[in-house]
Amino acid sequence: MNAIASRRPLLIMLLPAILLYLRGACAFKDVEARRDILECDRRRYTCFYPEACDCNPRFGFGLRSQNAYYYSARTRGCLPGAFLGNCNGFRSMRECLSRCSGWRG
């Protein structure tokens, strides 16, 4: 039996592990690169993506609440009636304005 042929099952078994290792190494680098597009306050554990202000407010998961607010790119302001499970749903007008004021969408 050929020496390479006898090692083929071992190589086939190791290939997924090697690919997972490489994927993990690349993912770590991506996290470092994404820090620039995230805005985080690590003391309060609040991170958000500025793109949330541009997220479709009508694409709702969860309960719609008149006490929740969403950012409207059309009016460039915050309006009541957001879905709290949505990426563009904020628990208060103040939170919506602080995260999305100046956002140009």
Protein Blocks (a to p, Z undefined) as FASTA:
>chain_A
ZZklmmmmmmmmmmmmmmmmmmmmmmmmmmmmmmmmpccdfknopacdfklmmpcfklcg
djddfkbccddfklopacehiafkbmkbcfbfklmmmmmgoiaZZ
